[in-house]
Structure formats: C-alpha cells, structure tokens
Amino acid sequence: MSAKPFGKPRPLWRVVFLSGFSLLLYYGWYKWIIQEELRRYNGYGWSGTKCLLPFVLGVTVPQLLRIFDPDVPGWFGWFSLLGIVWIYIVQFKLYNTVNQLYRQAGMKEPLVVWWMFIPGLNLIVGLRQIHFLSEFWAKEQGLTVKDSIAETLPFLSANV
C-alpha cells in the first residue's frame, strides 16, 4: 500500500443511480471530486474547478446571452460548442491518467481512449472509467467494492 492520499472508491452503480436521481448534479460533483483526488494522489494535474468551470461557463454563458440580450444574434449560441470541446479535452486527460495509474501499478491499461470520439463507445469508455477508477482506489486500499452494474455487464468491467 502507498502512503499517498487515496481517492474514494465509487462503484459505477452508485454513480449512475445518484446521477440519475439528482438530474446529473451528482455527476458534476463526481467529476470535480475525482479530479481533486487524482491531483492529490499524483501530486500534479488539473483541479476539479479547472476541469469543470470552463465547461459550465462555456456552455451556459453563450446560451444565456443569446436568450436574455436582444442584441446578441441567435448564432452566438453556437459558441457553447467551446464548452463541449473543453470537456472532451478533460475526458481525454482523465482517461490517460486512469490508464497511467494502472500502468504504474503493473496492471494492464483498462481504457481505450480513442473510443471517446465514437458515438456510443464514448458512453462505454466513460462508464468503464468510473468502474476502473473505483477499482483502482479499492485495490490500493485493500478493499473489495461490489459493483452490480459492472458485474452484470462484463464489457464494462473486463480488462483482458
């Protein structure tokens, strides 16, 4: 076991349930806290705020200006795509970081990063990231975490 500050294992079933129940508010918190945990554990990396604030502002500000300021043209709303591009950059870094954790621990990298660019597979790699980060934290702490979704759908948990 390491002396580094570990993150908390958060099984996929819990993240999915709480995200749905809270209309994705929990998912925003989840994204923020895992970035903070990874930054503390690795001693470097982007904070949760750096990852989420540009996304939230990038998506909402153009829409709010377009809606509430009559002088802003309708096409200005397309600037929200900058927030979407930002979150893809953040996800790319996150998936690489999770793979790096596994590689450094002598385990096989679990995520296929380029899947994030293919509709459908982007959801799968995102769910796999949640599962495998939780598994990594659990293994580092000598814990076992039950994850009913990952156990039921082996393509989410298989690292072969």
Secondary structure by P-SEA (a helix, b strand, c coil): cccccccccccaaaaaaaaaaacaaaaaaaaaaaaaaaaaaaccccccccccaaaaaaccaaaaaacccccccccccccaaaaaaaaaaaaaaaaaaaaaaaaaacccccccccccccaaaaaaaaaaaaaaaaaaaaaaacbbbbbaaaaacccccccc
